[in-house]
Structure formats: C-alpha cells, structure tokens
Amino acid sequence: MDEKRGSGGPEAPGNGGGTDKGLSENLDARRKRLDAELSARRKVEPEGGSNREASKGYALAVKLSSEFIAGVVVGVILGYMFDRFLGTSPWGLIVFLLLGFSAGVLNVLRSTGAVAQPGPGGSGKSGARGEDDGN
C-alpha cells in the first residue's frame, strides 16, 4: 500500500543511498522556509501586545478627560450656588467656571507629569522625570 502512495521513505523500492542526501537537503530547505514564515508571522502579529498598549492608552484618555471634566463641573456647581445664595448672577458662575477650567487643566498637567506635584512643605517633584529643583 505504501508503494502506491509513494511515501518516499527509505524502505520504498528504488531508493538508493544517493537519495538520502537529497531528502536531507530537501528537509533542510523546508525547515528554513518554515522558520522564515514563522518569524515573519511573529513580527506581523504580536500576541496581545498591541491590545494591551491600546487599552493603556484608552485608560489614560478616560482618566485625563474625567479629571478635566470634574474640575469644570465642580466650578459650575460652585458658581451656580454662589449666584443663587448671593444674587450675583451671572458673575459667580463665570468666575467659578473659569476657576474650574483652570483647575481641570492643572489636574491634567499633574497627571501627565508636566507640572510639579504639591508636596509637604511646598516642595514637590519638578517635571516628568522627578528631578529635584536644587533646593
């Protein structure tokens, strides 16, 4: 039955000692081609690496946007309450809206490390690298 399929094994009729070398070279060529294809696929399709980085990016975007929006919303609520109790409409809302906007921007900059974090005694980290300011 193996003779009809032509398995090409060493037991097959007609295979001499010279074909073993040819089979070995053919096998080596196929291995090299397989290694090249596998390495190309590994470079093209990293397993989950891009998904993790994308999810980190989305998490950072949600964090930064929520910090900014929270600052603005708190400013609007405080301004509305200020105007409501003191009757200074619309000036309290305008002033506290601007303060909330500023606080939101400052929170975003602190989260990204672009501005020093407030620390005990007024000294904090300087910049994103955490270098001391020399004091």
Salt bridges, closest charged atoms under 4 A:
ASP28 OD1 - ARG31 NH1 3.88
GLU131 OE2 - ARG129 NH1 3.20
